Amino acid sequence: MIVLGVILLIIGFVTGLSFLWTIGVVLLVIGAVLWIAGALGHAVGGRRHYY
């Protein structure tokens, strides 16, 4: 999810499409939150690890 967010950020920046930039930021933040929650040992979505 983090990688997809970064890709959308780059595409949105290069093409100037603001909705891709916004979606990229949202995916990046959600991916980071899930990654941190998984690293702290919390079960995310019923799974012990989130990949």
N, C-alpha and C positions, 0 to 999 in steps of 0.2 A: 504494500500500500504506500509505503514511503517512496519507493522507487517510482511508482506510477505518479505520485504527487510531484516529484521532482521533474519527471518528463513533461507533465502537463504545464508546470511552471515555465520550463524552458521554451516549449512550443508557444505558450501564450505570450511570453516576452518577445520572442522572435517575430511572431505574426501580428502582435498587437491586439489580439483578441482577449478582452478583459474577462470574459466568462471562463475561458480556459485557465487563466491566472487564478481566478477565485476558486474554481474547483480544485486546482492543484494545491492551493494553500489549505483548503479544507481537508483534503486527503492526507496531506503532510502532517497536519496537526492531529488528526484522528490516528494515523499510523504511529506517531510519536507517543501519544497517550497509551495506546494499546501495547506498545513496546515497553514503555516504562512500567506499566501495570504488570506485564508478564515478567519483567526482570525483577520486580519486587516480590514475586512469588504468588501473586493473586491469580486466581483462575479467571480467564477471560472467555466469556461465551461458553462456559462449561468445560473449557480445556485448560490444562495446566500450563501449556506453552502456546504462545501465539506466533505463528510464522507467516 
